[in-house]
Amino acid sequence: MGWNIVQLTGAVRYDRFHLSGKGNNEFSGQNNLPMGEFHARRTADAVSPKVTLALNPLEGFQLYGNYGLGFRPPAITETLYSGSHPGLGFVKFVPNPYLQPERTYGWEIGTKLKYHSVFSKGDHIDISADYYDTRIKNYVGQTLITARPGPGVFPPIPQSGYLFRNMAGNTYTRGFEGQVRYDSPFIFAMLSYTNSTTQLPQRDYSGYNQLVTTPPRNVMSSTIGLHLLDNRLNLGGRVRAATGTTGQAIGRYGASKRAGYVVFDLFGDYQITKRLQLFTSADNVTNRHYYNNALATIPNQGLTVMSGLNLAFSN
């Protein structure tokens, strides 16, 4: 529905999921799931409405706000994955077929600007910025749990297990996102920035050693490049940066932390023919040793070079 500069849009989404599977639970005393083989069969659905109000007071300029609900069913890796950790038989992956779907309630306000031929003929610039606030019910988090040694295990090492659980209460994620894109016949560039905060229902999950890591507070990405040879050749570079991440406190051990990072990438592509394109990329060209969350035990990829061909079968 629209009245010149005012647009009102409504939408309704229906989701339904069905979980069916089986597995072998090697960990006792959790979620009323007995040890041994188990079978799971569940179905759930949800209706998620959304409404958006947009104002277009000037050409290329829009203000908008929206409110909507969301629905995320638990993944198979969160519900049915089971077994022992490779090389560590006393560390188990504990299934939880009783996980409830996550439900979100969120609103957002923002602005969009789109202009053409700003600095030169044929160029265009897109600017967007928004603030969002989302409440999550039944947030799924990974848990580290312990139990007595299994029967017949020697030496009698206590069992540890990783289990996904729904958090009681509400989890909130809030933040600001901004992006600027510029493209012309000769140069292209992009700058994006995200500032986000995640607030869990409790500060300390030492009661059952909740292992939850929040995303970096600040994330930035910047790209710049050139169009050459009548746009047949594109060359560019990218910078990715983030501040440190902090996990939830675990009893007297406090919260786990990881330092932030700055990573540089290079990329390019060449249009050999109308249907054949050669591309290449080099990610993390300085071979930076970094982690993208507070709980990671294996660093992200170092210098990674990849090349290939894209073949289009249609015009």
HELIX and SHEET records of a PDB file:
HELIX    1   1 ILE A   76  THR A   79  1                                   4    
HELIX    2   2 GLY A  251  TYR A  253  5                                   3    
SHEET    1   A13 GLY A   2  TRP A   3  0                                        
SHEET    2   A13 VAL A   6  ASN A  25 -1                                        
SHEET    3   A13 GLY A  36  LEU A  58 -1                                        
SHEET    4   A13 PHE A  61  ARG A  72 -1                                        
SHEET    5   A13 GLU A 102  HIS A 116 -1                                        
SHEET    6   A13 HIS A 124  LYS A 137 -1                                        
SHEET    7   A13 ASN A 170  ASP A 183 -1                                        
SHEET    8   A13 ILE A 187  GLN A 199 -1                                        
SHEET    9   A13 ASN A 218  LEU A 228 -1                                        
SHEET   10   A13 LEU A 233  ALA A 242 -1                                        
SHEET   11   A13 TYR A 261  GLN A 271 -1                                        
SHEET   12   A13 LEU A 276  ASP A 283 -1                                        
SHEET   13   A13 THR A 304  LEU A 311 -1                                        
SHEET    1   B 5 GLY A  83  HIS A  85  0                                        
SHEET    2   B 5 LEU A  88  VAL A  94 -1                                        
SHEET    3   B 5 GLN A 159  ASN A 166  1                                        
SHEET    4   B 5 VAL A 140  ALA A 147 -1                                        
SHEET    5   B 5 GLN A 210  LEU A 211 -1                                        
SHEET    1   C 2 THR A 245  ALA A 249  0                                        
SHEET    2   C 2 ALA A 255  ARG A 258 -1                                        
END                                                                             
